[in-house]
Amino acid sequence: MGENAVQIIEKEKLLPASLINKLHHCFPQYSILKEESAPMFTSSKNRYTGIDGFREIISVLNANGIDIGYIEERELFINVYRFMATKHILNTINWKDYNNDSVFQLVFPQPGMMKAELLEKYRNAKSEEEKQQICEDYIHDTNPHDGKQLLNKACFENEHGDFEILDGSQHKYPQCFLVFDKSTQSCFAFCNYCFRHAQVRGDEDMFIQEDIDQVHNYLREHKEVTDILLTGGDGGLMPYSRLKEYLLPFTTDPELSHIRNIRMASRSLTFDPQIIIKQSFDNTLALYKELIDHGIQVIWMGHFSGPKELMNLTTIAAVRRLRATGITVKSQSPIMKHISLFPDANGGIDIDKSAQNWIDLGHVLMMLGIGFHSMYYARPTGEHHYFTAPLADINKVFSQIYRSLPSVGRPSRYISMTSSAGKASMLGTVEVNGKTAFALKFNESRNMEWMDRVYLAEYDDEQNTIEKLKPFEGDKYFYTDELEAIEKQLESK
């Protein structure tokens, strides 16, 4: 933490001793709030990127007597999906027990992630060029745009009668418009399970928004939109000058007065929280304050998988600085095996341990004034097999979380999974004529009226993807035919 950050923390009283002491007392098992040992990563370098960055980290670890092993297997993953880690996140890992550290599991490729046949092929390659070709060929099999996201691109007829496609924006649900700006294509660090690896990898068919005026023109024609979600990559990477160009018109243009909420999708609070407690961030905070004073709420959508990501001084100071400006901070995150969903000794899921991680997270979020927005299942993309678990097991975990937290600290909706149809929540199980069924309900959908219905799927104790569940009665769900018609219409545009 730099001298400038320390001055800001002291001036703005961001780390009251009473709060730090209480957090550490209540959750010592996750805390590095009173860590006395020196950090391992101390150079001026803040980000370690790609194979070269990974190897630099390995050199530092080796110099400190740590050998994480499986280097070739980990590098295979990096060649397919990329790698990035910050000095902050590296220094939050417990290197004395790294294999059981959730942050290590989140950021570092793990043995078993890549399928055995691919790994064998990679190991048998006779040259670096052959290895690279194997990785490039495999990228096409990673399902980078699950849920038919390419159908969600926004389009409209402009004032000249020309048809325009917004190549870096999505508009799937009426109220919320997503922007993948050209400045937000990377991240502060990379999650191993990334659902948008096409963006951070730089695939040819990635979403990338170049023209800001085009976004405003589209929004003037779509008064149903109330929320703008700046995402990527990481929305927190957008520079102040470009952020201002996007956001200030919402305070001055009457034709854009229907925009009420700005959501910033960012994992900077986990990966690089010091950006928020720098003097250079003051202009951004002032911009957010101006929006709030115009009745436009700013919501910082963090992604916390467990309490440990919050239990350090820098992250706490950053959260409190955002909140002191009037920004609402919320957390949404997937429940991922090995990171926030833990295997038992028999290869199944340890229901109690997994639930306790999220229950403790819920209490830490409440203590810091962060809203627990949502949890969701692993999306069927990337190395889904490694991170996922049966829906039936995760339903048991979520039920325990939901009943254990007070009402104001629970997730705002039941755990969900995204597909082309929408976001379907798992409500639980129900007995119908002596048979067990999953009860499902959309909390977002291509036709918002689908949200009015609860529907049933056959109980399956092995299936891990909601859209692959079989209808409880009949051969298709109530929305199937309409969904197919909507998708055909979108494909024809």
C-alpha positions in Angstrom: 0.0 0.0 0.0 1.6 3.3 -1.1 2.1 6.4 1.0 -0.7 8.2 -0.9 -3.2 5.5 -0.1 -2.2 5.5 3.6 -2.8 9.3 3.7 -6.3 8.9 2.1 -7.2 6.1 4.6 -6.2 8.2 7.5 -7.8 11.4 6.2 -11.1 9.7 5.3 -11.1 7.3 8.3 -11.6 4.3 6.2 -10.2 1.7 8.6 -11.7 2.2 12.1 -9.9 0.0 14.6 -13.3 -1.2 16.1 -14.4 -2.6 12.7 -11.0 -4.3 12.0 -10.9 -5.8 15.4 -14.5 -7.1 15.2 -14.0 -8.6 11.7 -10.8 -10.4 12.8 -12.4 -11.6 16.1 -15.5 -13.0 14.3 -13.7 -14.6 11.3 -10.0 -15.3 12.2 -9.9 -18.3 9.9 -10.1 -16.1 6.8 -8.3 -13.0 8.1 -5.0 -11.5 7.2 -6.0 -8.2 8.9 -3.3 -8.7 11.6 -0.8 -10.6 9.5 2.8 -9.8 10.7 4.9 -11.8 8.2 6.4 -9.9 5.3 4.7 -10.2 1.9 6.4 -12.4 -0.6 5.8 -10.2 -3.6 7.5 -6.9 -3.0 8.8 -5.7 -6.4 7.4 -2.6 -8.1 5.7 -4.8 -10.6 1.9 -4.9 -10.0 0.7 -7.3 -12.7 2.0 -10.7 -13.9 0.6 -11.6 -17.3 0.7 -14.7 -19.5 3.3 -17.4 -19.6 6.1 -15.0 -18.8 4.3 -13.5 -15.8 3.4 -17.0 -14.5 7.1 -18.0 -14.8 8.1 -14.9 -12.9 5.8 -15.9 -10.1 7.1 -19.4 -10.1 10.7 -18.1 -9.8 9.7 -16.0 -6.7 8.0 -19.0 -5.2 11.0 -21.3 -5.8 13.3 -18.7 -4.3 11.1 -19.0 -1.2 11.2 -22.8 -1.1 7.8 -23.3 -2.7 7.2 -25.7 -5.6 3.6 -25.8 -6.8 4.4 -28.5 -9.4 2.4 -29.5 -12.5 4.0 -26.6 -14.5 3.4 -28.0 -18.0 -0.2 -28.7 -17.2 -0.8 -25.3 -15.8 0.9 -23.7 -18.8 -1.4 -25.6 -21.2 -4.3 -23.9 -19.4 -2.6 -20.5 -19.8 -2.0 -21.0 -23.5 -5.7 -21.7 -24.0 -7.3 -19.2 -21.5 -4.6 -16.7 -20.5 -3.3 -15.8 -17.1 -3.0 -12.6 -15.0 -2.4 -12.0 -11.3 -1.8 -8.8 -9.3 0.7 -8.3 -6.5 -2.2 -7.7 -4.1 -3.9 -11.0 -4.8 -0.6 -12.9 -4.7 0.1 -11.5 -1.2 -3.4 -12.6 0.1 -2.7 -16.2 -0.7 -1.6 -18.4 2.3 1.5 -19.9 0.7 2.0 -22.2 3.6 -1.2 -24.1 2.6 -1.8 -22.8 -0.9 -3.6 -25.9 -2.2 -6.4 -25.3 0.3 -6.5 -21.5 -0.3 -9.6 -20.5 -2.3 -7.8 -17.5 -3.9 -5.0 -19.8 -5.2 -7.7 -22.0 -6.7 -9.4 -19.0 -8.2 -6.4 -17.5 -10.0 -3.9 -20.3 -10.6 -4.6 -23.1 -13.1 -5.0 -26.4 -11.3 -4.1 -30.0 -12.2 -7.2 -31.8 -13.6 -8.7 -28.7 -15.2 -7.6 -29.6 -18.7 -8.9 -32.9 -20.1 -6.5 -35.8 -19.9 -6.5 -36.5 -23.7 -5.7 -32.9 -24.5 -2.9 -32.9 -21.9 -1.3 -36.0 -23.3 -1.5 -34.6 -26.9 0.2 -31.4 -25.6 2.9 -33.3 -23.8 3.7 -35.4 -26.9 4.0 -32.4 -29.2 7.4 -32.3 -30.9 7.8 -28.5 -31.0 6.5 -25.3 -29.4 4.7 -24.5 -32.7 2.8 -27.8 -32.5 1.9 -27.1 -28.9 0.6 -23.7 -29.9 -1.5 -25.2 -32.8 -3.0 -27.7 -30.4 -4.1 -24.8 -28.1 -5.5 -22.8 -31.0 -7.5 -25.7 -32.3 -8.9 -26.4 -28.8 -10.1 -22.9 -28.3 -13.0 -23.6 -30.7 -14.2 -26.3 -28.4 -14.4 -24.1 -25.2 -18.0 -22.7 -26.0 -16.9 -19.1 -25.3 -20.4 -17.6 -26.1 -22.6 -20.0 -24.1 -26.3 -19.2 -24.0 -26.2 -17.9 -27.6 -24.9 -14.5 -26.5 -24.1 -13.4 -30.0 -27.9 -13.2 -30.5 -28.0 -10.5 -27.8 -26.2 -7.8 -29.8 -28.2 -4.6 -29.9 -29.3 -3.1 -33.2 -31.5 -0.3 -34.4 -32.5 1.8 -37.4 -30.8 5.2 -37.2 -32.2 8.6 -38.2 -31.0 8.1 -41.8 -32.8 4.9 -42.1 -29.6 2.8 -41.9 -29.5 -0.4 -39.9 -26.8 -0.3 -37.2 -25.4 -3.1 -35.1 -23.7 -2.3 -31.8 -20.9 -4.8 -31.8 -20.0 -4.2 -28.2 -23.4 -4.1 -26.5 -26.1 -6.6 -25.5 -29.7 -6.0 -24.9 -31.4 -9.2 -23.9 -33.7 -8.1 -21.1 -35.8 -4.9 -21.4 -34.5 -2.9 -18.4 -30.8 -3.7 -18.7 -28.3 -2.7 -21.4 -24.8 -4.2 -21.3 -21.7 -2.3 -22.7 -18.4 -4.1 -23.4 -16.4 -1.0 -24.1 -13.1 -1.1 -26.0 -11.3 0.0 -22.8 -12.7 -2.8 -20.6 -11.6 -5.9 -22.6 -9.1 -7.1 -20.0 -9.3 -7.7 -16.2 -7.3 -6.9 -13.1 -6.6 -10.6 -12.8 -8.1 -13.6 -14.5 -10.5 -16.1 -12.9 -9.9 -19.7 -14.0 -13.6 -20.2 -14.6 -14.0 -17.1 -16.7 -17.4 -17.1 -18.5 -16.3 -14.5 -21.0 -12.9 -15.8 -22.0 -13.5 -14.8 -25.6 -13.2 -11.2 -24.3 -10.0 -11.4 -22.3 -8.4 -13.8 -24.9 -9.2 -11.4 -27.7 -11.2 -13.7 -30.0 -12.3 -12.4 -33.4 -16.0 -12.6 -32.4 -15.6 -10.8 -29.1 -17.9 -8.0 -28.1 -16.2 -4.6 -28.4 -17.9 -1.2 -28.3 -16.0 1.6 -30.0 -18.6 4.3 -30.6 -20.1 6.0 -27.5 -22.5 8.2 -29.5 -24.0 5.0 -31.0 -24.9 3.8 -27.5 -26.6 7.0 -26.6 -28.5 7.0 -30.0 -29.7 3.5 -29.3 -30.8 4.4 -25.8 -32.8 7.4 -27.0 -34.9 4.9 -29.0 -35.3 2.5 -26.1 -37.1 4.1 -23.2 -37.6 0.7 -21.5 -33.9 0.7 -20.5 -33.3 1.9 -17.0 -30.0 0.2 -16.2 -26.6 0.4 -17.9 -24.2 -2.4 -17.0 -20.5 -1.5 -17.8 -18.8 -4.8 -18.1 -16.1 -6.7 -20.1 -13.6 -7.9 -19.1 -13.8 -5.6 -16.1 -15.8 -2.4 -16.2 -13.5 -0.9 -13.6 -10.7 -0.6 -16.2 -12.6 2.2 -18.1 -10.5 5.5 -17.8 -12.1 8.5 -16.3 -12.3 10.5 -19.6 -14.2 7.7 -21.4 -16.4 7.0 -18.4 -17.3 10.7 -18.3 -18.2 10.6 -22.0 -20.6 7.7 -21.4 -22.2 8.9 -18.2 -22.5 12.7 -18.2 -25.2 12.8 -20.9 -27.5 10.9 -18.6 -27.5 14.0 -16.3 -28.1 16.6 -19.1 -30.0 15.1 -22.0 -33.8 14.9 -21.4 -34.0 12.1 -24.0 -31.8 10.0 -21.7 -33.6 10.7 -18.4 -35.0 7.1 -18.3 -31.6 5.9 -17.3 -31.8 5.5 -13.5 -29.0 3.0 -12.6 -25.4 2.6 -13.6 -23.9 -0.8 -12.7 -20.2 -1.3 -12.7 -19.3 -4.9 -13.0 -15.8 -5.2 -11.5 -13.7 -7.6 -9.5 -11.2 -4.8 -8.7 -12.2 -5.1 -5.0 -10.8 -8.6 -5.0 -7.9 -8.2 -7.4 -6.6 -4.6 -7.2 -8.5 -2.6 -4.6 -5.7 0.0 -4.2 -6.9 1.7 -7.5 -9.9 3.0 -5.5 -7.8 4.5 -2.7 -5.5 6.5 -5.0 -5.7 10.2 -5.5 -6.1 9.5 -9.3 -9.5 7.9 -8.5 -10.9 11.2 -7.0 -12.3 12.4 -10.4 -14.1 9.1 -10.9 -15.7 9.4 -7.4 -16.7 13.0 -8.1 -18.4 11.8 -11.4 -20.3 9.1 -9.5 -21.3 11.6 -6.9 -22.7 13.9 -9.6 -24.7 11.1 -11.1 -26.1 10.2 -7.6 -27.1 13.9 -7.1 -29.1 13.7 -10.3 -31.0 10.6 -9.1 -28.9 8.1 -11.0 -27.8 5.4 -8.6 -24.3 3.9 -9.0 -24.0 0.2 -8.1 -20.6 -1.4 -7.8 -21.2 -5.1 -8.6 -18.4 -6.9 -6.9 -17.8 -10.7 -7.2 -16.9 -12.3 -3.9 -16.6 -16.1 -3.7 -15.7 -16.3 0.0 -14.8 -14.2 3.0 -11.1 -14.3 2.5 -11.3 -11.9 -0.5 -12.6 -9.2 1.8 -10.5 -9.8 4.9 -7.6 -7.6 4.1 -7.1 -3.9 4.9 -6.9 -2.6 1.3 -10.2 -4.2 0.2 -12.0 -2.9 3.3 -10.7 0.6 2.8 -11.7 0.5 -0.9 -15.3 -0.7 -0.1 -15.7 2.0 2.6 -14.5 4.7 0.2 -17.0 3.7 -2.4 -19.8 3.6 0.1 -18.8 7.0 1.6 -19.4 8.5 -1.8 -22.9 7.2 -1.9 -22.2 4.2 -4.2 -24.1 1.0 -3.5 -21.8 -2.0 -3.3 -23.2 -5.5 -4.0 -21.8 -8.9 -4.6 -22.8 -11.6 -7.1 -20.8 -14.7 -7.7 -21.0 -18.2 -9.1 -20.7 -21.2 -6.8 -17.6 -23.1 -8.2 -16.2 -26.4 -7.1 -12.8 -26.1 -5.5 -13.2 -22.3 -4.9 -16.5 -21.9 -3.1 -18.0 -25.4 -3.3 -15.8 -28.0 -1.7 -15.4 -31.7 -2.5 -15.6 -34.3 0.3 -13.3 -37.3 0.9 -15.4 -39.5 -1.4 -15.4 -37.1 -4.4 -18.9 -35.8 -3.7 -19.7 -32.3 -2.3 -19.2 -31.4 1.4 -22.6 -29.7 1.9 -21.9 -28.3 5.3 -18.4 -26.9 4.5 -19.6 -25.4 1.3 -22.6 -23.8 2.9 -20.6 -22.4 5.8 -18.3 -20.5 3.3 -21.2 -18.6 1.9 -22.9 -18.1 5.3 -19.7 -16.6 6.6 -19.4 -14.5 3.4 -23.0 -13.2 3.9 -22.1 -12.0 7.5 -18.9 -10.3 6.3 -20.9 -8.6 3.5 -23.4 -7.3 6.1 -20.7 -6.0 8.4 -19.2 -4.0 5.5 -22.6 -2.8 4.2 -22.4 -4.8 1.0 -25.6 -6.2 -0.5 -25.7 -9.9 -1.2 -27.2 -9.7 -4.7 -27.0 -13.3 -6.1 -25.4 -16.7 -6.5 -25.4 -18.7 -9.7 -24.4 -22.0 -11.1 -21.3 -22.5 -13.3 -22.1 -21.7 -16.9 -21.4 -24.4 -19.4 -18.3 -22.8 -20.9 -14.5 -23.3 -20.5 -13.5 -26.2 -18.3 -17.0 -26.6 -16.9 -16.4 -30.2 -15.9 -13.8 -29.1 -13.2 -15.9 -26.4 -11.6 -19.4 -27.8 -11.7 -21.4 -30.2 -9.4 -24.8 -31.8 -9.6 -27.7 -29.4 -9.3 -29.2 -31.5 -6.6 -26.1 -31.1 -4.4 -25.9 -27.4 -5.0 -29.6 -27.0 -4.2 -28.9 -28.5 -0.8 -26.0 -26.1 -0.2 -28.1 -23.1 -1.2 -31.0 -24.1 0.9 -28.7 -24.3 3.9 -27.3 -20.8 3.1 -30.7 -19.3 2.6 -32.2 -20.5 5.9 -29.1 -19.7 7.9 -28.8 -16.0 7.0 -31.2 -13.3 8.3 -33.6 -12.0 5.7 -31.7 -8.7 5.1 -28.5 -10.6 4.4 -29.7 -13.4 2.1 -29.2 -13.4 -1.7 -31.9 -11.3 -3.3 -33.1 -14.3 -5.4 -32.8 -18.0 -5.6 -29.6 -19.5 -7.2 -29.9 -19.3 -11.0 -28.3 -20.4 -14.2 -28.1 -18.5 -17.5 -29.2 -20.0 -20.8 -30.5 -18.5 -24.1 -34.0 -18.6 -22.6 -33.0 -16.4 -19.6 -31.9 -16.8 -16.0 -33.7 -19.8 -14.4 -33.8 -20.0 -10.6 -33.8 -23.3 -8.8 -36.6 -23.0 -6.2 -36.0 -26.4 -4.7 -37.7 -29.8 -5.0 -41.4 -30.8 -4.8 -43.2 -34.1 -4.6 -45.9 -34.7 -7.3 -47.8 -37.9 -7.4 -45.0 -39.7 -5.5 -42.3 -38.4 -7.8 -39.7 -35.8 -7.0 -39.3 -32.8 -9.3 -37.2 -29.7 -9.5 -39.2 -26.5 -9.2 -37.9 -23.7 -11.5 -38.8 -20.1 -12.2 -37.2 -17.5 -14.4 -35.9 -14.3 -12.8 -35.0 -12.9 -16.2 -36.3 -14.2 -19.6 -36.4 -13.3 -23.3 -40.2 -12.9 -22.9 -40.6 -11.3 -19.4 -44.0 -12.9 -19.0 -42.3 -16.3 -18.7 -41.3 -15.0 -15.2 -44.9 -15.4 -14.0 -44.8 -19.2 -14.1 -43.3 -21.9 -12.0 -42.4 -25.0 -14.0 -41.2 -28.4 -13.2 -38.3 -30.6 -14.4 -37.5 -34.2 -13.7 -35.3 -34.7 -10.6 -31.8 -35.8 -11.6 -29.1 -36.3 -9.0 -26.3 -36.1 -11.6 -27.2 -33.3 -14.1 -25.3 -30.1 -13.6 -27.0 -27.8 -16.2 -30.6 -26.6 -15.9 -31.3 -26.3 -19.6 -30.4 -30.0 -20.0 -33.0 -31.1 -17.4 -36.0 -33.0 -18.9 -39.5 -31.6 -18.5 -41.5 -33.2 -15.7 -44.5 -33.7 -18.0 -44.5 -33.8 -21.8 -41.5 -33.5 -24.1 -40.9 -29.8 -23.9 -41.3 -26.8 -21.6 -44.0 -24.2 -21.9 -41.6 -21.6 -23.4 -39.7 -23.9 -25.9 -41.6 -23.1 -29.1 -41.6 -19.4 -28.4 -37.9 -19.4 -27.6 -37.2 -21.1 -30.9 -39.2 -18.5 -32.8 -37.4 -15.7 -31.0 -34.0 -17.1 -31.7 -34.8 -17.6 -35.4 -36.0 -14.0 -35.6 -32.8 -12.7 -34.0 -30.6 -14.9 -36.3 -32.3 -13.4 -39.4 -31.4 -9.8 -38.4 
